[in-house]
Amino acid sequence: METQSINIGDNIKKFRELKNITREAMAADLEMSVSGYSKIERNEVDLTISRIQKIAQILEIDISQILNFDATQIFNITHNQLVQGFGSQVENHNHSDEYKDKYIQLLEAEVKRLKSVAGE
């Protein structure tokens, strides 16, 4: 499926680990088993938009961050520029179009899944 290439599960795992949240705590908050939650992080299940929104809420991040993990979201690039000195430049990439495209791709996959469940 197209959404697998986004590596949503990998991104969720990175944010969970950065926030020192256990798999057990995530599973409990999502009202699911630990093994079921682990499948999410291993990209073995297709996630619904509502499930991704709930995960983002638990992790206290924006859904776009799950769709595209970027180290610059985590680390203070402005501070790094000051530490490196005025001669260094760190590019600030705007990923909003990429986020939008991935979100649209995810929504389209969800519509397709719902249509198949409804028997259309």
C-alpha positions, 0 to 999 in steps of 0.5 A: 500500500502507498502509505507504507512508504511513508514509514509512519510506524518508524516515525511514531516509534522515534517520537515515542522514544524521544518522549520516553513513552513505553509501548505499554503506555501507548497501547493502554492510551490507544486501548489496544494490546501491546502486540497490536501496538507493536505492529503499528511501529513495525508498519504491519497494519494500515492506520486510519486517520483517526488512529494517527490523530489519536497517536499524535495527540498522545505524543503531543505532536502535529499529525504532519510530524508523524507523516514526515519525521525531520530531525530539525523539528526536534533539535534547535537549528537556530541554536546550532547556527549560533554555536557554529558561528556566523560563517555557517549556514543551516538551510531551513527547508519548508516541508509544508507541500510534502506534508500536504501531499503525504496527508492527501495520499493518506486520506485517499488510502483511507477513502479507498479502504472505507469504500472496500469495507462498505462494499462499493 
